[in-house]
Amino acid sequence: MGDEALTEEQAAERLSHYLLKEAYHDLAAVLLSANAKAAESLFYAIEKRTADALRAIVSDRTEGAASTRIARTVGGELHELFAGAHGRTAAAPQQVA
């Protein structure tokens, strides 16, 4: 694969990530306004599933030697996404990821 193809692939991944992040923020806002209690339950389940998956990546070393670094990086990015989308400015008691 040439450098140009890799750059296009990276650009596509960045755009996909951006669009999914924006869609998640919009969806979370609608859920919170429709039923905050149900939204919090769903957010907790999403955060727990995410935390479990990241722990599995580390324990199974599915990404090789970089598994822990990758899981930490992804966890940090998702924590920011969840905190913003879930309307939290500080750690909430139910937060798991």
Kinemage of the C-alpha trace (Angstrom):
@kinemage 1
@onewidth
@group {chain A} dominant
@subgroup {mainchain}
@vectorlist {calphas} color= white
{ca met a 1} P 0.000 0.000 0.000
{ca gly a 2} L 1.441 3.361 -0.980
{ca asp a 3} L 1.662 6.452 1.185
{ca glu a 4} L -1.200 8.065 -0.711
{ca ala a 5} L -3.518 5.118 -0.056
{ca leu a 6} L -2.567 5.061 3.615
{ca thr a 7} L -3.246 8.785 3.877
{ca glu a 8} L -6.664 8.342 2.238
{ca glu a 9} L -7.441 5.444 4.584
{ca gln a 10} L -6.398 7.521 7.596
{ca ala a 11} L -8.517 10.444 6.387
{ca ala a 12} L -11.505 8.140 5.957
{ca glu a 13} L -11.015 6.764 9.480
{ca arg a 14} L -10.761 10.300 10.932
{ca leu a 15} L -13.925 11.372 9.120
{ca ser a 16} L -15.783 8.244 10.239
{ca his a 17} L -14.653 8.836 13.825
{ca tyr a 18} L -15.768 12.465 13.699
{ca leu a 19} L -19.190 11.635 12.231
{ca leu a 20} L -19.825 8.841 14.736
{ca lys a 21} L -18.794 11.117 17.600
{ca glu a 22} L -21.197 13.826 16.439
{ca ala a 23} L -24.011 11.315 15.956
{ca tyr a 24} L -23.398 9.893 19.439
{ca his a 25} L -23.585 13.395 20.964
{ca asp a 26} L -26.874 14.059 19.152
{ca leu a 27} L -28.352 10.709 20.160
{ca ala a 28} L -27.311 11.158 23.783
{ca ala a 29} L -28.890 14.625 23.892
{ca val a 30} L -32.188 13.290 22.559
{ca leu a 31} L -32.166 10.406 25.032
{ca leu a 32} L -31.434 12.716 27.952
{ca ser a 33} L -34.242 15.084 27.010
{ca ala a 34} L -36.743 12.260 26.443
{ca asn a 35} L -36.045 10.231 29.579
{ca ala a 36} L -33.033 11.107 31.706
{ca lys a 37} L -33.312 8.066 33.991
{ca ala a 38} L -33.470 5.612 31.084
{ca ala a 39} L -30.648 7.467 29.351
{ca glu a 40} L -28.420 7.157 32.422
{ca ser a 41} L -29.084 3.417 32.569
{ca leu a 42} L -28.190 3.061 28.912
{ca phe a 43} L -25.087 5.236 29.297
{ca tyr a 44} L -23.946 3.108 32.226
{ca ala a 45} L -24.365 -0.065 30.157
{ca ile a 46} L -22.412 1.448 27.248
{ca glu a 47} L -19.609 2.600 29.549
{ca lys a 48} L -19.455 -0.793 31.273
{ca arg a 49} L -19.308 -2.675 27.974
{ca thr a 50} L -16.557 -0.335 26.810
{ca ala a 51} L -14.549 -0.782 30.004
{ca asp a 52} L -14.933 -4.561 29.796
{ca ala a 53} L -13.736 -4.579 26.180
{ca leu a 54} L -10.707 -2.425 27.006
{ca arg a 55} L -9.812 -4.660 29.953
{ca ala a 56} L -10.044 -7.697 27.656
{ca ile a 57} L -7.710 -6.071 25.121
{ca val a 58} L -5.153 -5.567 27.874
{ca ser a 59} L -5.496 -8.982 29.484
{ca asp a 60} L -5.613 -10.896 26.178
{ca arg a 61} L -2.944 -8.665 24.589
{ca thr a 62} L -4.990 -8.690 21.388
{ca glu a 63} L -3.020 -5.737 20.041
{ca gly a 64} L 0.342 -7.228 20.945
{ca ala a 65} L 2.917 -5.389 23.025
{ca ala a 66} L 1.062 -2.098 22.541
{ca ser a 67} L -2.240 -3.407 23.928
{ca thr a 68} L -2.073 -1.466 27.197
{ca arg a 69} L -1.068 1.814 25.536
{ca ile a 70} L -3.764 1.422 22.903
{ca ala a 71} L -6.440 0.616 25.499
{ca arg a 72} L -5.418 3.628 27.603
{ca thr a 73} L -5.507 5.944 24.595
{ca val a 74} L -8.891 4.661 23.455
{ca gly a 75} L -10.201 4.760 27.028
{ca gly a 76} L -9.125 8.373 27.424
{ca glu a 77} L -10.766 9.419 24.171
{ca leu a 78} L -13.982 7.569 24.975
{ca his a 79} L -14.033 8.983 28.503
{ca glu a 80} L -13.999 12.490 27.010
{ca leu a 81} L -16.715 11.553 24.525
{ca phe a 82} L -18.913 9.960 27.180
{ca ala a 83} L -18.434 12.788 29.671
{ca gly a 84} L -19.405 15.391 27.100
{ca ala a 85} L -22.238 13.461 25.492
{ca his a 86} L -23.677 12.237 28.772
{ca gly a 87} L -23.775 15.771 30.145
{ca arg a 88} L -21.168 15.262 32.849
{ca thr a 89} L -18.561 17.774 33.873
{ca ala a 90} L -17.164 15.691 36.727
{ca ala a 91} L -16.958 11.976 37.418
{ca ala a 92} L -20.430 10.624 38.078
{ca pro a 93} L -20.956 7.863 40.639
{ca gln a 94} L -22.006 5.305 38.008
{ca gln a 95} L -19.193 6.102 35.579
{ca val a 96} L -17.172 2.988 34.753
{ca ala a 97} L -15.031 3.993 31.766
